Amino acid sequence: MEPTPRTASTVKRWIHKDGAWALLLLLPNILGFLAFTLIPVVASFLLSFTSWDMLSPIRWVGLDNYANLMKDETFIKVFWNTIYYAGVSVPVGIVISLLLAVALDQNISFKKFYRAAYFLPVVSSMVAVAVVWQFIYNPEYGLLNYGLSLLRIKGPDWLTSTVWAMPAVIITSVWKNLGFNMLIFLAGLQGISDSYYEAAELDGASGYQKFIYVTVPLLSPTTFFVTVMSFIGSFQVFDTVFLMTQGGPARSTSVIVHYLYENAFKYFNMGYASAMAYILFFMVLVITLIQLWRQKKWGVY
């Protein structure tokens, strides 16, 4: 059936509208979002109220998975491990990356080389990073314990000690992600006008005072962004733990995502793992909302 001239004209006008073209161009991304993000998120939320091992029929259990998690001693342990990891790695990483950014913002030789060197771990494979740091942490011939021995200090068994395994993982994670935060802070420093520092110098401010009273306040929006993103990333840590310690020893380095992975793909407790994922989601959501609520304290509006 041939379209009438009036129909063809209406279709042509619709196609040439900006909104129609935008929708058409965005369609692949929309379909990808629906297929790989929205639908799996909704499905996992529904699965969190069920018991399913991928072989038996799905069985509705209501809030049992969430109730069982509150009584699961292993989950409580990995929950506090996650808090420990985030509470140490985020502030330490932010402070070091900020100091590096300030140092590399000065007129020093080989500035570009140092920036590239600090950013290199960010783009390096986590597998390669884990292998290198496992060698560094080796209690018998590792570089770290060798350096400590020169100071007449007996180094611990880093990755097999329930006390030192988590600090070792944190050190590796901070080193791996240092360059990314450093570049964000460098971008923020580039946006601070030299007039502020000139005015501070006229008032007799020292270098330390300029950093505390000029740099830090004017970097508040950047620091706020880095803090929010760092906390979100720290609660989702998995690859560092999985590759370096597999959650051991005695689950001293196991975090929520690692325990979730074990329940989903090792024990096939899909409903239980989905409930765990949503508890993690709400943890991240609450912390992010608190940070957004406190954003005026950061000078972000």
Summary of the structure (lengths in Angstrom):
residues: 301
radius of gyration: 25.4
end to end distance: 59.0
largest distance: 92.2
contacts: 847
relative contact order: 0.12
helix: 74%
strand: 1%
